[in-house]
């Protein structure tokens, strides 16, 4: 691996790590806000904050795979772009099957 390739991979990993960190922090903030609001007695608003936090937490890895796929496509790294597409399709099938049995 050349030095420029190593730098490129390090930059990609940094972007994806920031994305995961940001999504996790946003989720934690929403969940904490929901708990605080619940303690003040507003259960409807608390439920919305907590639901938003859980959805954010579940969406973060999906967004990470999507971002990685876009980065790999832009870099013309077709093998990893296809891997990301397969993972996204698998997640979509899982969500579809999970919601169809309710």
TARAMO-V858292 format. One record per residue. PHI is phi as a letter, one per 30 degrees, with the letter a starting at -180 (none if undefined). Layout:
BEGIN
[[PHI] [PHI]]
END
This chain:
BEGIN
[[none] [d] [d] [d] [d] [d] [d] [d] [d] [d] [d] [d] [d] [d] [d] [d] [d] [d] [d] [d] [d] [d] [d] [d] [d] [d] [d] [d] [d] [d] [d] [d] [d] [d] [d] [d] [d] [d] [d] [d] [j] [c] [d] [d] [d] [d] [d] [d] [d] [d] [d] [d] [d] [d] [d] [d] [d] [d] [d] [e] [d] [d] [d] [d] [d] [d] [d] [d] [d] [d] [d] [d] [d] [d] [d] [i] [c] [d] [d] [d] [d] [d] [e] [d] [d] [d] [d] [d] [d] [d] [d] [d] [d] [d] [d] [d] [d] [d] [d] [d] [c] [d]]
END
